[in-house]
Amino acid sequence: MNPSAGNSVVQVNQLSRKFGKTDALVDVNLQLNEGIVYGLVGANGAGKTTLIKHLLGLLRCQQGSVRVFANDPIKNPQAALSHIGYLSEDRDIPDWMTIVEFCDYVHAFHPSWDSNYAKELLNTFELDSSKVIKNLSRGMRAQVALIGAVAHKPDLLILDEPSSGLDAIVRKDILNAVVRTISEEGRTVLFSSHLLEEVERLSDHVIMIQDGRVALDESLESLGSSHHYTELRFRDNLASFPALEATISTVGEGRSWNVIHHCSLDQISSSIQRFDGEVVSSRHATLEEIFVARVGRVSKPESVQLT
Amino acid sequence: MSTSMNTAMNPSRALFWYCWQRTRYAVALQLLAAIGFGVLFLVYLTPNEGLANARGNIVILITLITSWLLSAVMSATLVQNRSLSVGFGFPLKSEYHYPISTIRLVTIALSYVVSVSYLGFLLPVVVLGVVFDLPFPHGPIHFMVFEYLLLMTSLSWFSNHGPESLAATVVIIFLFYFELIIPEFALEEGTGAFLPGPWSTTIAPALITVASVAILILGVHKQRSGENLVFRSGTSVNLVESLSTLSLFRFVTTACPTKSGTAAMIWRERQSLGLQASVGIGVTIGALVVLLLSFLQYREFADVGQYRLDTVSGFSFIFYCTVFVGVLATMFGIDFRHGEARVSVFDRTLPMSTARAVVIRAGMAFHCLLVAGAVQIVTIGLLGPLTIENFASVRAEFFQALQAVTDRGFAYSLLRAILFLCLIYIWAMLWAVLITWYSMKTRLVAWLSSGLMIYGIVLVTALTAITDGGQEFLRLSNAMTEFHSLIIVTAIIGSMIYLVHALLKDEVITPLQVTIIFVIGLALCALQVIDLNLNSDLDPNSPMLNRLRSQVAGLLPLTATLLALWTQNQLRHR
């Protein structure tokens, strides 16, 4: 379940959090390892930002524990945060500063600040460093915030919806390059995104949160090989799809059904033989299909043991 | 009014409902505050019932002030996105895209704010008048209140363009100067009763008010399409932002140091609260005090040549309080976005210890308050003689008061100076904490404050009813004071134990730092006790609990420090 590469940089144990009567996180267990790019996905309100806030010490654990580089981010925020670069969803940076003042300001807190890299990014983004942040467009502001988060080459880069506010070119090329640079240097990246295609492109490992619980914590590689999109045909019309344990979602009617399952093709094939069904075609499911299957409000049949 | 989704509301009702939902707590709090202050004033400060008219006037004044505050608070509360334009411009901006006419939109918002603010004046006056048998205000005072509310609300709403709002303010001051806004009135000698002038003097103010409402409608119509009333669009300036210390006094910019986080944080705080800003604030408020005093003298509201130190210091204090609140409001790093108070995530994720951040922020705020205060006094001293006729006597009075302290020797002067600084420190910390929690947990703090206010009102009313005044009232009142002294002493000591425990648990401060804070805190407490003894303030005949309260008050600098650390920690880690 946990990625094996490198040392653990973040350890979350049985973390639970409630807001009023609503469960925001329920018994979350996670381990983030060195040198891996993690994509954090989930529907709106699933608990992604709440989880990130716990890693940053912005929220106190009601139950369970969080350790970032072996530090409790509540008891020792300085030690934990000195390893982290964080880009918040709302690009929350002091807008009265000029860009150069902002860079200097963040530099002061991070001795590892790479001025050349910051300049390089400023040039890439074509930003005028003498400009006051509040006069920048939303996209430019996002770019400045991104520089602040990455230029000190953090051991752990946390990006909360990094694509929000970035135009298509920046999103595809720059973000890709930034994330890759960080991870290739053996650093860890955790980014949350609604853009599943982007997660699929950038991440090595996917963590899917659903209703505050970790629904999936798997490397992209094994996710691709374990989840299949299969087209089935039955001899007779079916009023409803038979309940099979490894089936995540089903769409269809009558004799033709499409299923997403996380078992081997042989297993599903032998299971449906009992219902006079056969496999028409099968391929690896995309992340988007897996996400919709797991998070979508599709009614799931009661499970039965696979034969 | 039902909040059910099934209940169809017409646009007017929907807007009223929205305004009420957004402002009801502010309204309730202000009404209670007006009544509470009125009761306290009438019971404790004016025991002489012979001056019913004068007392009635004071009640009117108190309720007027709260009513005006109420209109300002309501305007601010109605603004959905405060980061766009804090308190200026029409507040219901998010309603611009609804299919509703500008006249209707403006009329509903204006009539809501004005009528509820007027209620904030009328209700306390009636309640206090009935309970304390005071004369009910009549005649043009009601017209004046309505007119003021309409005029001021129109002035602050008609444009969100800084220079336009500023120009309108200048015009209003000009009209006020020529007595075109306030109808004639006088105060009867001896009783201080309010004597309204003839109704004919209300014609000009009424016309100006009607014109201001028309300008408001026109201004909002322009705002709806992103334009300004006079100036070309595209030059919109947020007046509050442009008047903020950051923009006004940031004329010497230095590069941010990159060697250490502490230095960078100090640099950052210096941009808004550093020497140049503090001096700028001090000069500005000092000049404003002198200007106001000169204006009052010129308009003969104050007798020429009769100013005394207490009048000058009173005005200075009021102006200083506004700075006090302004500087402290953001001490723990809160700001407003999308109508909600918040602490920036950027600040919360800076790798810096919470305690260090508090020390830097509190230190800069304290420095700013001291420098601004000192510069304000110097400014008044320099500008006063130019425009105030008897300023020499005021100055002489000031130096006499100063000499009364210095004549008692260096050690005593030093003691008083330290205790004075402690007093400012305590007030600063407690205000900062209160403002912060009020901004973050408005509803909770409003409920708590209302509860306290109601408790005070019920207590005083009950005491008055039980004892029917006189010695019996005094005896019971003293007993209650003793009881409250016990609560205060317990609260101070209890809160210290809780705060230390919470701070150590989260490792905000180390046991060594706790020891150092306690040593300094206890030393200051000892100085307080010495001062009480030197001034014979610990009357052995006064109740033991009251004496204990005075001595335990010496622990307040310590408590305030712990409270500040705890508050910052709570804001950082929810």
HADDOCK unambig.tbl for C-alpha pairs under 7 A between the chains (distance, minus, plus):
assign (segid A and resid 56 and name CA) (segid B and resid 349 and name CA) 6.76 0.50 0.50
assign (segid A and resid 57 and name CA) (segid B and resid 573 and name CA) 5.96 0.50 0.50
assign (segid A and resid 58 and name CA) (segid B and resid 572 and name CA) 5.98 0.50 0.50
assign (segid A and resid 58 and name CA) (segid B and resid 573 and name CA) 4.63 0.50 0.50
assign (segid A and resid 58 and name CA) (segid B and resid 574 and name CA) 6.20 0.50 0.50
assign (segid A and resid 59 and name CA) (segid B and resid 573 and name CA) 5.05 0.50 0.50
assign (segid A and resid 59 and name CA) (segid B and resid 574 and name CA) 4.73 0.50 0.50
assign (segid A and resid 60 and name CA) (segid B and resid 573 and name CA) 5.71 0.50 0.50
assign (segid A and resid 60 and name CA) (segid B and resid 574 and name CA) 5.61 0.50 0.50
assign (segid A and resid 74 and name CA) (segid B and resid 506 and name CA) 6.61 0.50 0.50
assign (segid A and resid 74 and name CA) (segid B and resid 573 and name CA) 6.70 0.50 0.50
assign (segid A and resid 75 and name CA) (segid B and resid 506 and name CA) 4.91 0.50 0.50
assign (segid A and resid 75 and name CA) (segid B and resid 507 and name CA) 5.25 0.50 0.50
assign (segid A and resid 75 and name CA) (segid B and resid 508 and name CA) 6.97 0.50 0.50
assign (segid A and resid 77 and name CA) (segid B and resid 351 and name CA) 6.48 0.50 0.50
assign (segid A and resid 77 and name CA) (segid B and resid 353 and name CA) 6.64 0.50 0.50
assign (segid A and resid 78 and name CA) (segid B and resid 351 and name CA) 4.23 0.50 0.50
assign (segid A and resid 78 and name CA) (segid B and resid 352 and name CA) 4.87 0.50 0.50
assign (segid A and resid 78 and name CA) (segid B and resid 353 and name CA) 5.49 0.50 0.50
assign (segid A and resid 81 and name CA) (segid B and resid 349 and name CA) 6.48 0.50 0.50
assign (segid A and resid 81 and name CA) (segid B and resid 350 and name CA) 6.78 0.50 0.50
assign (segid A and resid 81 and name CA) (segid B and resid 351 and name CA) 4.94 0.50 0.50
assign (segid A and resid 82 and name CA) (segid B and resid 351 and name CA) 5.17 0.50 0.50
assign (segid A and resid 92 and name CA) (segid B and resid 344 and name CA) 6.55 0.50 0.50
assign (segid A and resid 92 and name CA) (segid B and resid 345 and name CA) 6.44 0.50 0.50
assign (segid A and resid 92 and name CA) (segid B and resid 346 and name CA) 5.86 0.50 0.50
assign (segid A and resid 93 and name CA) (segid B and resid 346 and name CA) 5.83 0.50 0.50
assign (segid A and resid 101 and name CA) (segid B and resid 255 and name CA) 6.94 0.50 0.50
assign (segid A and resid 101 and name CA) (segid B and resid 256 and name CA) 6.00 0.50 0.50
assign (segid A and resid 104 and name CA) (segid B and resid 256 and name CA) 5.86 0.50 0.50
assign (segid A and resid 104 and name CA) (segid B and resid 257 and name CA) 6.87 0.50 0.50
assign (segid A and resid 104 and name CA) (segid B and resid 258 and name CA) 5.60 0.50 0.50
assign (segid A and resid 105 and name CA) (segid B and resid 256 and name CA) 6.12 0.50 0.50
assign (segid A and resid 105 and name CA) (segid B and resid 258 and name CA) 6.51 0.50 0.50
assign (segid A and resid 105 and name CA) (segid B and resid 264 and name CA) 5.83 0.50 0.50
assign (segid A and resid 107 and name CA) (segid B and resid 258 and name CA) 5.73 0.50 0.50
assign (segid A and resid 108 and name CA) (segid B and resid 257 and name CA) 6.77 0.50 0.50
assign (segid A and resid 108 and name CA) (segid B and resid 258 and name CA) 3.98 0.50 0.50
assign (segid A and resid 108 and name CA) (segid B and resid 259 and name CA) 5.48 0.50 0.50
assign (segid A and resid 108 and name CA) (segid B and resid 260 and name CA) 4.85 0.50 0.50
assign (segid A and resid 108 and name CA) (segid B and resid 261 and name CA) 4.73 0.50 0.50
assign (segid A and resid 108 and name CA) (segid B and resid 264 and name CA) 6.05 0.50 0.50
assign (segid A and resid 109 and name CA) (segid B and resid 260 and name CA) 6.22 0.50 0.50
assign (segid A and resid 109 and name CA) (segid B and resid 261 and name CA) 4.39 0.50 0.50
assign (segid A and resid 109 and name CA) (segid B and resid 351 and name CA) 6.42 0.50 0.50
